[in-house]
């Protein structure tokens, strides 16, 4: 289903979704270092259909001393 949503995006949205996905994966891994199975909190379909990738156009920094603390 995620692929079907991706196909309907404009070229610019596709580029932004790839940037957002990469930034989200980096953010998730830094927030959840013990998750070796990569059980992301957002599934691909929701990420694309709700255009959540727009929220991850910039890299999100996580404070190391607090769990999930954002800068």
Backbone as XML, in Angstrom:
<?xml version="1.0"?>
<chain id="A" units="angstrom">
  <residue number="1" name="UNK">
    <atom name="N" x="0.810" y="-1.194" z="0.000"/>
    <atom name="CA" x="0.000" y="0.000" z="0.000"/>
    <atom name="C" x="0.856" y="1.262" z="0.000"/>
  </residue>
  <residue number="2" name="UNK">
    <atom name="N" x="1.996" y="1.208" z="0.674"/>
    <atom name="CA" x="2.873" y="2.373" z="0.707"/>
    <atom name="C" x="3.377" y="2.708" z="-0.691"/>
  </residue>
  <residue number="3" name="UNK">
    <atom name="N" x="3.670" y="1.683" z="-1.473"/>
    <atom name="CA" x="4.141" y="1.909" z="-2.840"/>
    <atom name="C" x="3.064" y="2.595" z="-3.673"/>
  </residue>
  <residue number="4" name="UNK">
    <atom name="N" x="1.813" y="2.218" z="-3.473"/>
    <atom name="CA" x="0.718" y="2.848" z="-4.210"/>
    <atom name="C" x="0.619" y="4.330" z="-3.876"/>
  </residue>
  <residue number="5" name="UNK">
    <atom name="N" x="0.807" y="4.679" z="-2.606"/>
    <atom name="CA" x="0.781" y="6.087" z="-2.203"/>
    <atom name="C" x="1.989" y="6.810" z="-2.789"/>
  </residue>
  <residue number="6" name="UNK">
    <atom name="N" x="3.165" y="6.183" z="-2.722"/>
    <atom name="CA" x="4.388" y="6.796" z="-3.237"/>
    <atom name="C" x="4.253" y="7.128" z="-4.715"/>
  </residue>
  <residue number="7" name="UNK">
    <atom name="N" x="3.656" y="6.235" z="-5.482"/>
    <atom name="CA" x="3.488" y="6.444" z="-6.926"/>
    <atom name="C" x="2.636" y="7.678" z="-7.214"/>
  </residue>
  <residue number="8" name="UNK">
    <atom name="N" x="1.671" y="7.972" z="-6.345"/>
    <atom name="CA" x="0.776" y="9.111" z="-6.581"/>
    <atom name="C" x="1.405" y="10.451" z="-6.209"/>
  </residue>
  <residue number="9" name="UNK">
    <atom name="N" x="2.539" y="10.437" z="-5.515"/>
    <atom name="CA" x="3.183" y="11.688" z="-5.118"/>
    <atom name="C" x="3.831" y="12.363" z="-6.320"/>
  </residue>
  <residue number="10" name="UNK">
    <atom name="N" x="3.905" y="13.690" z="-6.248"/>
    <atom name="CA" x="4.615" y="14.422" z="-7.296"/>
    <atom name="C" x="6.113" y="14.147" z="-7.166"/>
  </residue>
  <residue number="11" name="UNK">
    <atom name="N" x="6.866" y="14.499" z="-8.189"/>
    <atom name="CA" x="8.318" y="14.280" z="-8.166"/>
    <atom name="C" x="8.946" y="14.967" z="-6.951"/>
  </residue>
  <residue number="12" name="UNK">
    <atom name="N" x="8.546" y="16.205" z="-6.696"/>
    <atom name="CA" x="9.086" y="16.963" z="-5.565"/>
    <atom name="C" x="8.737" y="16.286" z="-4.235"/>
  </residue>
  <residue number="13" name="UNK">
    <atom name="N" x="7.507" y="15.804" z="-4.108"/>
    <atom name="CA" x="7.101" y="15.116" z="-2.881"/>
    <atom name="C" x="7.874" y="13.807" z="-2.703"/>
  </residue>
  <residue number="14" name="UNK">
    <atom name="N" x="8.153" y="13.124" z="-3.794"/>
    <atom name="CA" x="8.948" y="11.892" z="-3.711"/>
    <atom name="C" x="10.344" y="12.199" z="-3.180"/>
  </residue>
  <residue number="15" name="UNK">
    <atom name="N" x="10.954" y="13.261" z="-3.687"/>
    <atom name="CA" x="12.279" y="13.653" z="-3.200"/>
    <atom name="C" x="12.226" y="13.988" z="-1.712"/>
  </residue>
  <residue number="16" name="UNK">
    <atom name="N" x="11.206" y="14.746" z="-1.319"/>
    <atom name="CA" x="11.063" y="15.143" z="0.076"/>
    <atom name="C" x="10.770" y="13.938" z="0.970"/>
  </residue>
  <residue number="17" name="UNK">
    <atom name="N" x="10.044" y="12.962" z="0.441"/>
    <atom name="CA" x="9.736" y="11.774" z="1.246"/>
    <atom name="C" x="10.992" y="10.946" z="1.505"/>
  </residue>
  <residue number="18" name="UNK">
    <atom name="N" x="11.890" y="10.891" z="0.532"/>
    <atom name="CA" x="13.146" y="10.155" z="0.719"/>
    <atom name="C" x="14.019" y="10.863" z="1.758"/>
  </residue>
  <residue number="19" name="UNK">
    <atom name="N" x="14.118" y="12.179" z="1.668"/>
    <atom name="CA" x="14.877" y="12.954" z="2.658"/>
    <atom name="C" x="14.270" y="12.754" z="4.041"/>
  </residue>
  <residue number="20" name="UNK">
    <atom name="N" x="12.949" y="12.883" z="4.128"/>
    <atom name="CA" x="12.260" y="12.710" z="5.407"/>
    <atom name="C" x="12.437" y="11.321" z="5.982"/>
  </residue>
  <residue number="21" name="UNK">
    <atom name="N" x="12.374" y="10.317" z="5.136"/>
    <atom name="CA" x="12.538" y="8.932" z="5.599"/>
    <atom name="C" x="13.945" y="8.712" z="6.147"/>
  </residue>
  <residue number="22" name="UNK">
    <atom name="N" x="14.949" y="9.211" z="5.449"/>
    <atom name="CA" x="16.330" y="9.066" z="5.929"/>
    <atom name="C" x="16.525" y="9.761" z="7.270"/>
  </residue>
  <residue number="23" name="UNK">
    <atom name="N" x="15.988" y="10.972" z="7.398"/>
    <atom name="CA" x="16.114" y="11.708" z="8.655"/>
    <atom name="C" x="15.347" y="11.018" z="9.776"/>
  </residue>
  <residue number="24" name="UNK">
    <atom name="N" x="14.169" y="10.469" z="9.461"/>
    <atom name="CA" x="13.388" y="9.766" z="10.480"/>
    <atom name="C" x="14.125" y="8.521" z="10.967"/>
  </residue>
  <residue number="25" name="UNK">
    <atom name="N" x="14.713" y="7.762" z="10.053"/>
    <atom name="CA" x="15.445" y="6.547" z="10.435"/>
    <atom name="C" x="16.621" y="6.908" z="11.345"/>
  </residue>
  <residue number="26" name="UNK">
    <atom name="N" x="17.364" y="7.949" z="11.002"/>
    <atom name="CA" x="18.480" y="8.389" z="11.847"/>
    <atom name="C" x="17.979" y="8.800" z="13.225"/>
  </residue>
  <residue number="27" name="UNK">
    <atom name="N" x="16.886" y="9.570" z="13.250"/>
    <atom name="CA" x="16.298" y="10.014" z="14.515"/>
    <atom name="C" x="15.853" y="8.814" z="15.346"/>
  </residue>
  <residue number="28" name="UNK">
    <atom name="N" x="15.155" y="7.884" z="14.729"/>
    <atom name="CA" x="14.637" y="6.722" z="15.447"/>
    <atom name="C" x="15.775" y="5.881" z="16.024"/>
  </residue>
  <residue number="29" name="UNK">
    <atom name="N" x="16.807" y="5.663" z="15.231"/>
    <atom name="CA" x="17.943" y="4.858" z="15.704"/>
    <atom name="C" x="18.668" y="5.533" z="16.865"/>
  </residue>
  <residue number="30" name="UNK">
    <atom name="N" x="18.783" y="6.853" z="16.838"/>
    <atom name="CA" x="19.452" y="7.544" z="17.941"/>
    <atom name="C" x="18.580" y="7.563" z="19.190"/>
  </residue>
  <residue number="31" name="UNK">
    <atom name="N" x="17.273" y="7.562" z="19.007"/>
    <atom name="CA" x="16.332" y="7.567" z="20.136"/>
    <atom name="C" x="16.155" y="6.166" z="20.715"/>
  </residue>
  <residue number="32" name="UNK">
    <atom name="N" x="16.281" y="5.130" z="19.897"/>
    <atom name="CA" x="16.059" y="3.739" z="20.299"/>
    <atom name="C" x="17.261" y="2.872" z="19.933"/>
  </residue>
  <residue number="33" name="UNK">
    <atom name="N" x="18.410" y="3.098" z="20.557"/>
    <atom name="CA" x="19.615" y="2.357" z="20.159"/>
    <atom name="C" x="19.526" y="0.851" z="20.408"/>
  </residue>
  <residue number="34" name="UNK">
    <atom name="N" x="18.670" y="0.406" z="21.297"/>
    <atom name="CA" x="18.559" y="-1.018" z="21.591"/>
    <atom name="C" x="17.622" y="-1.778" z="20.678"/>
  </residue>
  <residue number="35" name="UNK">
    <atom name="N" x="16.977" y="-1.088" z="19.749"/>
    <atom name="CA" x="16.019" y="-1.731" z="18.845"/>
    <atom name="C" x="16.762" y="-2.306" z="17.644"/>
  </residue>
  <residue number="36" name="UNK">
    <atom name="N" x="17.170" y="-3.546" z="17.748"/>
    <atom name="CA" x="17.923" y="-4.186" z="16.666"/>
    <atom name="C" x="17.033" y="-4.672" z="15.533"/>
  </residue>
  <residue number="37" name="UNK">
    <atom name="N" x="15.725" y="-4.745" z="15.767"/>
    <atom name="CA" x="14.793" y="-5.229" z="14.748"/>
    <atom name="C" x="14.163" y="-4.095" z="13.950"/>
  </residue>
  <residue number="38" name="UNK">
    <atom name="N" x="14.480" y="-2.859" z="14.288"/>
    <atom name="CA" x="13.955" y="-1.667" z="13.603"/>
    <atom name="C" x="12.434" y="-1.678" z="13.539"/>
  </residue>
  <residue number="39" name="UNK">
    <atom name="N" x="11.818" y="-1.775" z="14.700"/>
    <atom name="CA" x="10.351" y="-1.718" z="14.781"/>
    <atom name="C" x="9.951" y="-0.248" z="14.901"/>
  </residue>
  <residue number="40" name="UNK">
    <atom name="N" x="9.941" y="0.434" z="13.777"/>
    <atom name="CA" x="9.679" y="1.869" z="13.754"/>
    <atom name="C" x="8.293" y="2.190" z="14.295"/>
  </residue>
  <residue number="41" name="UNK">
    <atom name="N" x="8.169" y="3.361" z="14.912"/>
    <atom name="CA" x="6.898" y="3.758" z="15.507"/>
    <atom name="C" x="5.904" y="4.256" z="14.463"/>
  </residue>
  <residue number="42" name="UNK">
    <atom name="N" x="6.352" y="4.471" z="13.239"/>
    <atom name="CA" x="5.476" y="4.913" z="12.146"/>
    <atom name="C" x="5.644" y="3.924" z="10.999"/>
  </residue>
  <residue number="43" name="UNK">
    <atom name="N" x="4.536" y="3.412" z="10.465"/>
    <atom name="CA" x="4.688" y="2.514" z="9.314"/>
    <atom name="C" x="4.772" y="3.332" z="8.024"/>
  </residue>
  <residue number="44" name="UNK">
    <atom name="N" x="5.279" y="2.727" z="6.983"/>
    <atom name="CA" x="5.550" y="3.425" z="5.721"/>
    <atom name="C" x="4.290" y="4.032" z="5.113"/>
  </residue>
  <residue number="45" name="UNK">
    <atom name="N" x="3.186" y="3.315" z="5.172"/>
    <atom name="CA" x="1.935" y="3.823" z="4.596"/>
    <atom name="C" x="1.503" y="5.109" z="5.291"/>
  </residue>
  <residue number="46" name="UNK">
    <atom name="N" x="1.491" y="5.109" z="6.619"/>
    <atom name="CA" x="1.094" y="6.305" z="7.370"/>
    <atom name="C" x="2.076" y="7.451" z="7.125"/>
  </residue>
  <residue number="47" name="UNK">
    <atom name="N" x="3.348" y="7.123" z="7.058"/>
    <atom name="CA" x="4.388" y="8.125" z="6.835"/>
    <atom name="C" x="4.148" y="8.864" z="5.523"/>
  </residue>
  <residue number="48" name="UNK">
    <atom name="N" x="3.752" y="8.127" z="4.481"/>
    <atom name="CA" x="3.524" y="8.728" z="3.168"/>
    <atom name="C" x="2.132" y="9.332" z="3.034"/>
  </residue>
  <residue number="49" name="UNK">
    <atom name="N" x="1.103" y="8.592" z="3.430"/>
    <atom name="CA" x="-0.267" y="9.063" z="3.206"/>
    <atom name="C" x="-0.593" y="10.296" z="4.037"/>
  </residue>
  <residue number="50" name="UNK">
    <atom name="N" x="-0.020" y="10.395" z="5.230"/>
    <atom name="CA" x="-0.245" y="11.572" z="6.074"/>
    <atom name="C" x="0.816" y="12.648" z="5.863"/>
  </residue>
  <residue number="51" name="UNK">
    <atom name="N" x="1.690" y="12.412" z="4.895"/>
    <atom name="CA" x="2.777" y="13.337" z="4.560"/>
    <atom name="C" x="3.606" y="13.716" z="5.783"/>
  </residue>
  <residue number="52" name="UNK">
    <atom name="N" x="3.831" y="12.737" z="6.654"/>
    <atom name="CA" x="4.638" y="12.966" z="7.848"/>
    <atom name="C" x="6.088" y="13.267" z="7.496"/>
  </residue>
  <residue number="53" name="UNK">
    <atom name="N" x="6.495" y="12.918" z="6.278"/>
    <atom name="CA" x="7.875" y="13.187" z="5.856"/>
    <atom name="C" x="8.187" y="14.669" z="5.870"/>
  </residue>
  <residue number="54" name="UNK">
    <atom name="N" x="7.160" y="15.517" z="5.789"/>
    <atom name="CA" x="7.381" y="16.966" z="5.831"/>
    <atom name="C" x="7.940" y="17.398" z="7.187"/>
  </residue>
  <residue number="55" name="UNK">
    <atom name="N" x="7.619" y="16.651" z="8.245"/>
    <atom name="CA" x="8.104" y="16.981" z="9.586"/>
    <atom name="C" x="9.572" y="16.625" z="9.770"/>
  </residue>
  <residue number="56" name="UNK">
    <atom name="N" x="10.139" y="15.852" z="8.863"/>
    <atom name="CA" x="11.510" y="15.366" z="9.001"/>
    <atom name="C" x="12.411" y="15.858" z="7.870"/>
  </residue>
  <residue number="57" name="UNK">
    <atom name="N" x="12.176" y="17.055" z="7.380"/>
    <atom name="CA" x="13.035" y="17.610" z="6.334"/>
    <atom name="C" x="14.373" y="18.069" z="6.899"/>
  </residue>
  <residue number="58" name="UNK">
    <atom name="N" x="14.395" y="18.377" z="8.171"/>
    <atom name="CA" x="15.636" y="18.732" z="8.870"/>
    <atom name="C" x="16.007" y="17.577" z="9.783"/>
  </residue>
  <residue number="59" name="UNK">
    <atom name="N" x="17.291" y="17.369" z="10.003"/>
    <atom name="CA" x="17.723" y="16.326" z="10.934"/>
    <atom name="C" x="17.289" y="16.705" z="12.339"/>
  </residue>
  <residue number="60" name="UNK">
    <atom name="N" x="16.746" y="15.742" z="13.057"/>
    <atom name="CA" x="16.301" y="15.952" z="14.431"/>
    <atom name="C" x="17.416" y="15.490" z="15.356"/>
  </residue>
  <residue number="61" name="UNK">
    <atom name="N" x="17.786" y="16.352" z="16.293"/>
    <atom name="CA" x="18.850" y="16.002" z="17.229"/>
    <atom name="C" x="18.228" y="15.535" z="18.540"/>
  </residue>
  <residue number="62" name="UNK">
    <atom name="N" x="18.764" y="14.464" z="19.078"/>
    <atom name="CA" x="18.296" y="13.917" z="20.350"/>
    <atom name="C" x="19.361" y="14.172" z="21.395"/>
  </residue>
  <residue number="63" name="UNK">
    <atom name="N" x="18.943" y="14.741" z="22.527"/>
    <atom name="CA" x="19.879" y="14.940" z="23.629"/>
    <atom name="C" x="20.229" y="13.583" z="24.205"/>
  </residue>
  <residue number="64" name="UNK">
    <atom name="N" x="21.502" y="13.331" z="24.383"/>
    <atom name="CA" x="21.964" y="12.031" z="24.871"/>
    <atom name="C" x="21.608" y="11.805" z="26.337"/>
  </residue>
  <residue number="65" name="UNK">
    <atom name="N" x="21.573" y="12.871" z="27.140"/>
    <atom name="CA" x="21.356" y="12.680" z="28.568"/>
    <atom name="C" x="19.892" y="12.466" z="28.953"/>
  </residue>
  <residue number="66" name="UNK">
    <atom name="N" x="18.956" y="12.764" z="28.064"/>
    <atom name="CA" x="17.545" y="12.527" z="28.360"/>
    <atom name="C" x="16.950" y="11.651" z="27.277"/>
  </residue>
  <residue number="67" name="UNK">
    <atom name="N" x="16.130" y="10.720" z="27.669"/>
    <atom name="CA" x="15.500" y="9.834" z="26.701"/>
    <atom name="C" x="14.478" y="10.596" z="25.871"/>
  </residue>
  <residue number="68" name="UNK">
    <atom name="N" x="14.690" y="10.649" z="24.596"/>
    <atom name="CA" x="13.736" y="11.272" z="23.692"/>
    <atom name="C" x="13.712" y="12.783" z="23.732"/>
  </residue>
  <residue number="69" name="UNK">
    <atom name="N" x="14.619" y="13.426" z="24.447"/>
    <atom name="CA" x="14.643" y="14.877" z="24.513"/>
    <atom name="C" x="15.096" y="15.481" z="23.203"/>
  </residue>
  <residue number="70" name="UNK">
    <atom name="N" x="14.323" y="16.399" z="22.675"/>
    <atom name="CA" x="14.664" y="17.025" z="21.401"/>
    <atom name="C" x="15.313" y="18.367" z="21.636"/>
  </residue>
  <residue number="71" name="UNK">
    <atom name="N" x="16.227" y="18.714" z="20.769"/>
    <atom name="CA" x="16.870" y="20.035" z="20.822"/>
    <atom name="C" x="16.101" y="20.953" z="19.897"/>
  </residue>
</chain>
